Amino acid sequence: MEVPLTLHGHHAALLPMQLYPLSQPLRVAFTASRTANFAPGNLDQPIVFDQLHSNLGEMYDTHIGRFTCPINGTYVFIFHILKLAINVPLYINLMRNEEVMVSAYANDGAPDHETASNHAILPLFEGDQVWLRLHRGAIYGSTWKYSTFSGFLLYQD
């Protein structure tokens, strides 16, 4: 491609210029929900969200309930979990690999529905996995999609 160059008081000249296509930024984002109750009876169980609403980059796996980081960067994760209406408190952990990053708790001492929510902005490396763990309690799931897990790439490193 040639670009015109005009100097003060002189005729225009054409200068050769090489154009390089800009690379497309990596698009990574997901939102998933749980459509069935989850009351495993054992501590520290992974929560699998069975319904995907979006999965840009195809990095959330509905079979194991884990997001796998495709590239080094900073990511945002958000979760809202509705407690099953039983007399057991709800404890949720957001995990990076096998490490607890943040947690959420719901319990008013009555057999009512309550929501446990939290979020985190995390630096991740390629291959890291982020997932939710039910430490204790039971989750209400329904087609109304009260229990959700979302994440997205904020920026690449």
Backbone as CSV, one residue per row, in Angstrom:
resi,resn,N_x,N_y,N_z,CA_x,CA_y,CA_z,C_x,C_y,C_z
1,MET,0.845,-1.163,0.000,0.000,0.000,0.000,0.890,1.225,0.000
2,GLU,0.445,2.265,-0.639,1.189,3.516,-0.656,0.371,4.597,0.032
3,VAL,1.052,5.427,0.823,0.400,6.480,1.585,0.918,7.820,1.080
4,PRO,0.009,8.781,0.776,0.467,10.085,0.302,1.153,10.873,1.410
5,LEU,2.218,11.562,1.032,2.963,12.405,1.961,3.043,13.792,1.336
6,THR,2.611,14.813,2.044,2.658,16.178,1.544,3.612,16.971,2.408
7,LEU,4.596,17.578,1.769,5.525,18.442,2.475,5.073,19.878,2.276
8,HIS,5.387,20.755,3.175,4.967,22.162,3.090,5.441,22.782,1.782
9,GLY,4.475,23.204,0.943,4.784,23.882,-0.313,5.282,22.987,-1.425
10,HIS,5.329,21.682,-1.241,5.817,20.775,-2.276,4.697,19.851,-2.726
11,HIS,4.941,19.196,-3.837,3.950,18.247,-4.351,3.924,16.988,-3.489
12,ALA,2.814,16.293,-3.544,2.652,15.059,-2.774,3.502,13.948,-3.365
13,ALA,4.051,13.152,-2.500,4.812,11.975,-2.908,4.160,10.758,-2.266
14,LEU,4.316,9.617,-2.897,3.761,8.385,-2.334,4.881,7.580,-1.698
15,LEU,4.664,7.215,-0.470,5.643,6.411,0.253,5.086,5.004,0.436
16,PRO,5.905,3.978,0.194,5.416,2.615,0.423,5.251,2.358,1.924
17,MET,4.213,1.633,2.285,3.968,1.305,3.691,3.453,-0.128,3.761
18,GLN,4.036,-0.899,4.650,3.603,-2.272,4.853,2.545,-2.300,5.962
19,LEU,1.410,-2.920,5.699,0.363,-3.067,6.706,0.362,-4.499,7.216
20,TYR,0.285,-4.617,8.515,0.233,-5.932,9.143,-1.131,-6.093,9.801
21,PRO,-1.781,-7.211,9.566,-3.096,-7.400,10.205,-2.934,-7.505,11.716
22,LEU,-3.865,-6.910,12.446,-3.856,-7.019,13.895,-4.415,-8.379,14.286
23,SER,-3.766,-9.001,15.251,-4.278,-10.294,15.687,-5.558,-10.077,16.494
24,GLN,-6.463,-11.000,16.344,-7.718,-10.915,17.089,-7.449,-11.277,18.546
25,PRO,-7.986,-10.505,19.493,-7.812,-10.885,20.902,-8.552,-12.193,21.181
26,LEU,-7.996,-12.961,22.075,-8.616,-14.226,22.459,-9.908,-13.929,23.215
27,ARG,-10.976,-14.581,22.822,-12.273,-14.389,23.475,-12.565,-15.604,24.339
28,VAL,-12.598,-15.389,25.650,-12.838,-16.468,26.603,-13.884,-15.989,27.603
29,ALA,-15.026,-16.662,27.634,-16.083,-16.327,28.587,-17.065,-17.496,28.662
30,PHE,-17.601,-17.730,29.852,-18.615,-18.775,29.987,-19.609,-18.400,31.073
31,THR,-20.808,-18.913,30.941,-21.812,-18.912,32.004,-22.510,-20.260,31.939
32,ALA,-22.603,-20.888,33.112,-23.252,-22.197,33.207,-24.186,-22.193,34.412
33,SER,-25.206,-23.034,34.343,-26.140,-23.140,35.463,-26.365,-24.608,35.822
34,ARG,-26.892,-24.800,37.017,-27.202,-26.149,37.492,-28.712,-26.308,37.500
35,THR,-29.209,-27.347,36.827,-30.654,-27.515,36.673,-31.233,-28.608,37.561
36,ALA,-30.414,-29.243,38.382,-30.907,-30.286,39.291,-30.296,-30.080,40.673
37,ASN,-31.007,-30.500,41.695,-30.478,-30.424,43.051,-29.188,-31.232,43.158
38,PHE,-28.340,-30.813,44.097,-27.074,-31.515,44.321,-26.873,-31.629,45.825
39,ALA,-27.045,-32.836,46.332,-26.894,-33.107,47.758,-26.086,-34.395,47.921
40,PRO,-24.765,-34.311,47.735,-23.952,-35.530,47.689,-23.783,-36.258,49.010
41,GLY,-23.906,-35.563,50.159,-23.714,-36.238,51.439,-22.267,-36.360,51.849
42,ASN,-21.328,-36.098,50.938,-19.901,-36.139,51.257,-19.335,-34.725,51.200
43,LEU,-18.284,-34.481,51.956,-17.634,-33.175,51.940,-16.779,-33.005,50.679
44,ASP,-16.590,-31.748,50.299,-15.618,-31.365,49.255,-15.848,-32.041,47.905
45,GLN,-17.039,-31.871,47.375,-17.391,-32.438,46.067,-17.387,-31.346,44.993
46,PRO,-16.852,-31.650,43.804,-16.915,-30.674,42.712,-18.359,-30.456,42.277
47,ILE,-18.688,-29.197,41.969,-20.026,-28.864,41.482,-19.972,-28.814,39.964
48,VAL,-20.775,-29.632,39.337,-20.842,-29.664,37.874,-22.080,-28.882,37.443
49,PHE,-21.873,-27.894,36.596,-22.975,-27.105,36.045,-23.293,-27.684,34.675
50,ASP,-24.519,-28.178,34.531,-24.855,-28.983,33.365,-25.386,-28.201,32.177
51,GLN,-25.791,-26.948,32.374,-26.352,-26.192,31.257,-25.477,-24.984,30.941
52,LEU,-24.968,-24.959,29.712,-24.138,-23.835,29.273,-25.008,-22.779,28.606
53,HIS,-24.785,-21.538,28.966,-25.483,-20.418,28.326,-24.558,-19.727,27.337
54,SER,-23.268,-19.754,27.638,-22.237,-19.294,26.702,-20.953,-20.017,27.064
55,ASN,-20.101,-20.198,26.061,-18.817,-20.864,26.305,-17.838,-20.445,25.208
56,LEU,-17.590,-19.137,25.124,-16.648,-18.623,24.132,-15.256,-19.169,24.428
57,GLY,-14.639,-19.760,23.457,-13.336,-20.390,23.655,-13.430,-21.850,24.040
58,GLU,-14.636,-22.316,24.371,-14.878,-23.734,24.699,-13.969,-24.236,25.817
59,MET,-13.791,-23.440,26.879,-12.868,-23.821,27.942,-13.551,-24.343,29.208
60,TYR,-14.893,-24.247,29.289,-15.607,-24.837,30.427,-16.097,-26.224,30.023
61,ASP,-15.772,-27.212,30.835,-16.130,-28.601,30.568,-17.308,-29.004,31.457
62,THR,-18.469,-29.235,30.855,-19.666,-29.596,31.622,-19.600,-31.018,32.190
63,HIS,-18.668,-31.840,31.733,-18.553,-33.202,32.268,-17.857,-33.225,33.624
64,ILE,-16.859,-32.355,33.799,-16.117,-32.341,35.065,-16.333,-31.053,35.863
65,GLY,-17.009,-30.064,35.259,-17.310,-28.825,35.968,-16.119,-27.913,36.163
66,ARG,-15.166,-27.964,35.232,-13.954,-27.145,35.392,-13.700,-26.269,34.170
67,PHE,-13.201,-25.074,34.462,-12.708,-24.162,33.435,-11.204,-24.370,33.351
68,THR,-10.685,-24.545,32.147,-9.241,-24.695,31.951,-8.715,-23.456,31.254
69,CYS,-7.738,-22.827,31.859,-7.167,-21.578,31.355,-6.391,-21.820,30.055
70,PRO,-6.771,-21.129,28.952,-6.089,-21.350,27.679,-4.816,-20.525,27.492
71,ILE,-4.663,-19.424,28.269,-3.537,-18.512,28.078,-3.296,-17.732,29.362
72,ASN,-2.047,-17.395,29.630,-1.725,-16.603,30.816,-2.501,-15.287,30.781
73,GLY,-3.041,-14.906,31.926,-3.776,-13.647,31.985,-4.497,-13.480,33.299
74,THR,-5.324,-12.451,33.338,-6.139,-12.155,34.507,-7.591,-12.441,34.155
75,TYR,-8.261,-13.203,35.000,-9.611,-13.677,34.751,-10.537,-13.263,35.898
76,VAL,-11.812,-13.150,35.580,-12.834,-12.819,36.568,-13.794,-14.004,36.670
77,PHE,-14.128,-14.392,37.906,-15.079,-15.478,38.154,-16.137,-15.006,39.142
78,ILE,-17.381,-15.413,38.873,-18.527,-15.000,39.679,-19.401,-16.231,39.894
79,PHE,-19.910,-16.395,41.100,-20.841,-17.499,41.321,-21.954,-17.094,42.280
80,HIS,-23.122,-17.667,42.045,-24.298,-17.503,42.890,-24.900,-18.894,43.045
81,ILE,-24.996,-19.351,44.276,-25.495,-20.700,44.538,-26.667,-20.612,45.517
82,LEU,-27.788,-21.222,45.134,-28.966,-21.229,45.997,-28.958,-22.495,46.852
83,LYS,-29.025,-22.277,48.151,-29.035,-23.372,49.128,-30.379,-24.112,49.065
84,LEU,-30.289,-25.429,49.109,-31.492,-26.249,49.220,-32.136,-25.948,50.577
85,ALA,-33.451,-25.945,50.640,-34.164,-25.580,51.870,-34.120,-26.719,52.890
86,ILE,-32.949,-26.889,53.502,-32.746,-27.886,54.563,-31.983,-27.207,55.700
87,ASN,-31.927,-27.871,56.841,-31.247,-27.317,58.020,-29.753,-27.592,58.014
88,VAL,-29.103,-27.458,56.886,-27.651,-27.675,56.794,-27.050,-26.429,56.143
89,PRO,-26.011,-25.851,56.752,-25.389,-24.676,56.131,-24.740,-25.032,54.800
90,LEU,-24.597,-24.017,53.954,-23.987,-24.183,52.634,-22.621,-23.501,52.633
91,TYR,-21.598,-24.258,52.284,-20.241,-23.740,52.156,-19.756,-24.020,50.733
92,ILE,-19.353,-22.978,50.019,-18.878,-23.096,48.642,-17.463,-22.545,48.560
93,ASN,-16.593,-23.234,47.836,-15.219,-22.762,47.617,-14.969,-22.579,46.129
94,LEU,-14.413,-21.430,45.758,-13.900,-21.233,44.400,-12.455,-21.695,44.423
95,MET,-12.148,-22.679,43.589,-10.839,-23.320,43.606,-10.009,-22.942,42.386
96,ARG,-8.724,-22.697,42.604,-7.753,-22.637,41.503,-6.872,-23.860,41.688
97,ASN,-7.004,-24.780,40.762,-6.382,-26.104,40.891,-6.898,-26.734,42.189
98,GLU,-6.069,-26.933,43.189,-6.542,-27.527,44.447,-6.492,-26.534,45.606
99,GLU,-6.403,-25.239,45.296,-6.283,-24.204,46.324,-7.563,-23.366,46.404
100,VAL,-8.048,-23.130,47.623,-9.227,-22.284,47.826,-8.833,-20.830,47.582
101,MET,-9.560,-20.171,46.673,-9.319,-18.759,46.372,-10.253,-17.847,47.173
102,VAL,-11.555,-18.104,47.116,-12.553,-17.404,47.927,-13.639,-18.407,48.290
103,SER,-14.446,-18.039,49.276,-15.522,-18.923,49.716,-16.805,-18.125,49.902
104,ALA,-17.905,-18.857,50.047,-19.195,-18.242,50.329,-19.951,-19.155,51.290
105,TYR,-20.839,-18.540,52.066,-21.556,-19.253,53.114,-23.003,-18.777,53.131
106,ALA,-23.929,-19.684,53.365,-25.339,-19.322,53.540,-25.945,-20.209,54.614
107,ASN,-26.530,-19.574,55.642,-27.247,-20.317,56.673,-27.890,-19.339,57.639
108,ASP,-29.192,-19.438,57.791,-29.862,-18.621,58.811,-30.434,-19.497,59.918
109,GLY,-30.090,-20.780,59.900,-30.556,-21.694,60.930,-31.938,-22.271,60.666
110,ALA,-32.552,-21.884,59.570,-33.890,-22.395,59.242,-33.831,-23.128,57.905
111,PRO,-34.790,-24.008,57.661,-34.792,-24.724,56.379,-35.349,-23.846,55.245
112,ASP,-34.621,-22.815,54.911,-35.030,-21.872,53.864,-34.002,-21.852,52.741
113,HIS,-34.436,-21.346,51.586,-33.493,-21.079,50.502,-32.716,-19.811,50.841
114,GLU,-31.411,-19.843,50.603,-30.554,-18.670,50.752,-29.513,-18.733,49.660
115,THR,-28.894,-17.599,49.373,-27.899,-17.556,48.306,-26.507,-17.312,48.875
116,ALA,-25.564,-18.080,48.397,-24.150,-17.880,48.697,-23.495,-17.376,47.415
117,SER,-22.849,-16.216,47.494,-22.252,-15.599,46.306,-20.880,-15.044,46.629
118,ASN,-20.059,-14.975,45.596,-18.761,-14.315,45.725,-18.179,-14.155,44.328
119,HIS,-17.044,-13.501,44.254,-16.347,-13.341,42.980,-14.857,-13.169,43.264
120,ALA,-14.053,-13.320,42.215,-12.609,-13.148,42.360,-12.010,-12.741,41.024
121,ILE,-10.968,-11.930,41.103,-10.138,-11.582,39.948,-8.814,-12.289,40.185
122,LEU,-8.486,-13.242,39.284,-7.348,-14.135,39.527,-6.329,-14.098,38.394
123,PRO,-5.048,-14.036,38.741,-4.024,-14.280,37.723,-3.934,-15.783,37.491
124,LEU,-3.988,-16.198,36.235,-3.922,-17.624,35.907,-2.840,-17.885,34.878
125,PHE,-2.322,-19.096,34.915,-1.371,-19.560,33.915,-2.054,-20.599,33.038
126,GLU,-1.576,-20.727,31.823,-2.124,-21.706,30.901,-2.171,-23.083,31.569
127,GLY,-3.314,-23.735,31.500,-3.479,-25.060,32.095,-4.083,-25.052,33.487
128,ASP,-4.076,-23.892,34.178,-4.734,-23.820,35.485,-6.209,-24.167,35.327
129,GLN,-6.779,-24.768,36.364,-8.206,-25.081,36.340,-8.912,-24.360,37.477
130,VAL,-10.073,-23.794,37.153,-10.890,-23.100,38.146,-12.232,-23.814,38.198
131,TRP,-12.697,-24.056,39.414,-13.927,-24.815,39.605,-14.531,-24.477,40.950
132,LEU,-15.775,-24.883,41.143,-16.448,-24.689,42.425,-16.533,-26.004,43.163
133,ARG,-16.304,-25.920,44.470,-16.369,-27.104,45.327,-17.451,-26.895,46.380
134,LEU,-18.295,-27.879,46.516,-19.277,-27.885,47.595,-18.585,-28.492,48.811
135,HIS,-18.197,-27.638,49.753,-17.531,-28.149,50.954,-18.536,-28.886,51.839
136,ARG,-19.708,-28.252,51.994,-20.751,-28.862,52.821,-22.091,-28.281,52.408
137,GLY,-23.158,-29.073,52.540,-24.493,-28.574,52.266,-25.093,-29.183,51.015
138,ALA,-26.126,-28.511,50.503,-26.835,-28.999,49.330,-27.300,-27.807,48.499
139,ILE,-27.315,-28.014,47.178,-27.612,-26.947,46.222,-28.972,-27.185,45.590
140,TYR,-29.723,-26.099,45.463,-30.999,-26.138,44.760,-30.740,-25.876,43.284
141,GLY,-31.243,-26.755,42.459,-31.112,-26.572,41.018,-32.477,-26.644,40.370
142,SER,-32.673,-25.848,39.325,-33.956,-25.891,38.628,-33.810,-25.271,37.248
143,THR,-34.849,-25.414,36.453,-34.839,-24.809,35.115,-34.905,-23.288,35.194
144,TRP,-35.142,-22.740,36.379,-35.133,-21.280,36.551,-33.711,-20.758,36.731
145,LYS,-32.747,-21.645,36.858,-31.318,-21.322,36.828,-30.883,-20.357,37.942
146,TYR,-31.159,-20.741,39.176,-30.756,-19.928,40.321,-29.277,-20.077,40.655
147,SER,-28.710,-21.241,40.382,-27.309,-21.513,40.725,-26.464,-21.423,39.468
148,THR,-25.544,-20.429,39.448,-24.769,-20.150,38.236,-23.290,-19.946,38.552
149,PHE,-22.485,-20.144,37.521,-21.035,-19.971,37.596,-20.607,-19.333,36.283
150,SER,-19.876,-18.227,36.369,-19.424,-17.504,35.174,-17.968,-17.115,35.312
151,GLY,-17.315,-16.955,34.172,-15.932,-16.487,34.171,-15.569,-15.913,32.825
152,PHE,-14.577,-15.015,32.816,-14.113,-14.451,31.557,-12.697,-13.923,31.694
153,LEU,-12.020,-13.849,30.552,-10.675,-13.294,30.469,-10.785,-11.778,30.515
154,LEU,-10.146,-11.159,31.491,-10.129,-9.695,31.594,-9.061,-9.130,30.663
155,TYR,-7.836,-9.672,30.758,-6.783,-9.308,29.806,-5.684,-10.358,29.811
156,GLN,-5.015,-10.471,28.664,-3.905,-11.413,28.506,-2.626,-10.814,29.065
157,ASP,-1.718,-11.683,29.519,-0.386,-11.223,29.954,0.571,-11.304,28.790
